[in-house]
Amino acid sequence: MSTKAEINVTENAQHRIGIVETASREKTRKVTIQYVSKHPKYGKYVRKRTVLHVHDAKNETGVGDRVEIAECRPISRTKHWTVVRVVEKAPAKAEMVFEADAGTKKKK
């Protein structure tokens, strides 16, 4: 299988929106899709999630980004989805600075 091949997404492919959990591997992201379903017996709403391995050809996503993904041809044993677009970038983390004089932490 050639790694240079273009990954095409058909018009009738499934599209979902999820949040990137890990971005430690090259061109592969772990995206979590959270949803709520009703318990069949007790009727309580239960939070569930689906974790998908997603192909990110340009390495443009980071942890915490909200992305739109689409189903595509199998890229590897676990990757069957690809990133279509970044819906929302994750907010930047505020750095904590330790002041030696006061002994307190302040946001930068």
C-alpha positions in Angstrom: 0.0 0.0 0.0 1.4 3.4 -1.0 1.6 6.0 1.7 1.7 8.8 -0.9 -1.8 8.0 -2.2 -4.5 10.7 -1.8 -7.2 10.0 0.7 -10.6 10.7 -0.8 -13.7 11.2 1.2 -17.0 10.4 -0.6 -20.0 12.7 -0.3 -22.1 10.2 1.5 -19.4 9.3 4.1 -20.2 9.7 7.8 -19.1 12.9 9.3 -18.7 13.5 13.1 -17.3 16.1 15.4 -15.0 15.2 18.3 -12.2 16.4 20.5 -8.5 15.4 20.0 -7.3 13.5 23.0 -3.7 12.6 22.0 -1.4 14.0 19.3 1.8 12.2 20.2 2.1 10.1 17.0 3.0 11.4 13.6 -0.1 11.9 11.4 -2.3 10.0 13.8 -4.7 11.5 16.4 -7.0 9.9 18.9 -10.4 11.7 18.8 -13.1 11.2 21.4 -16.8 11.6 20.5 -19.0 12.0 23.6 -22.7 11.3 23.5 -25.6 10.6 25.9 -27.9 7.5 25.7 -30.8 6.4 27.8 -30.3 3.2 29.9 -32.8 0.6 28.6 -33.9 -0.6 32.0 -33.6 2.3 34.4 -34.2 5.2 32.0 -31.3 7.2 33.4 -29.2 9.1 30.8 -25.6 7.7 30.7 -22.6 9.5 29.2 -20.7 7.4 26.7 -17.8 8.0 24.4 -16.3 6.6 21.2 -12.5 6.7 20.7 -11.4 6.8 17.1 -7.9 6.8 15.5 -7.9 9.5 12.9 -5.5 10.3 10.1 -4.2 13.9 10.1 -2.1 14.3 6.9 -0.9 17.8 7.6 -0.3 17.5 11.4 -2.4 20.6 11.9 -4.3 19.5 15.0 -3.3 19.5 18.7 -4.7 18.2 22.0 -8.0 19.8 22.8 -8.9 20.9 19.3 -12.5 20.3 18.1 -12.3 18.6 14.7 -14.7 17.4 12.0 -13.8 13.9 10.8 -15.1 11.7 8.0 -15.0 8.0 7.3 -12.6 6.9 4.6 -10.8 3.8 3.3 -8.7 1.8 5.7 -5.4 3.5 6.2 -4.0 1.1 8.7 -5.4 -1.6 11.0 -7.1 0.9 13.3 -7.4 4.1 11.2 -10.5 4.4 9.1 -11.2 8.1 9.6 -9.6 11.3 8.4 -9.6 15.0 9.6 -11.8 17.2 7.3 -11.3 20.5 9.2 -10.5 22.0 12.5 -13.7 23.5 13.9 -12.2 25.2 16.9 -8.7 25.4 18.2 -8.0 24.6 21.9 -7.4 27.6 24.2 -3.8 28.2 25.1 -2.9 27.1 28.6 -2.1 29.8 31.1 1.5 29.4 32.4 1.9 29.3 36.2 4.8 31.3 37.5 6.2 30.8 41.0 7.3 33.9 42.8 10.1 33.3 45.2 9.4 36.4 47.3 5.7 35.9 48.0 5.6 32.1 47.7 2.4 32.2 45.7 1.6 31.2 42.1 0.3 33.7 39.6 -0.9 33.4 36.1 1.2 34.9 33.4 
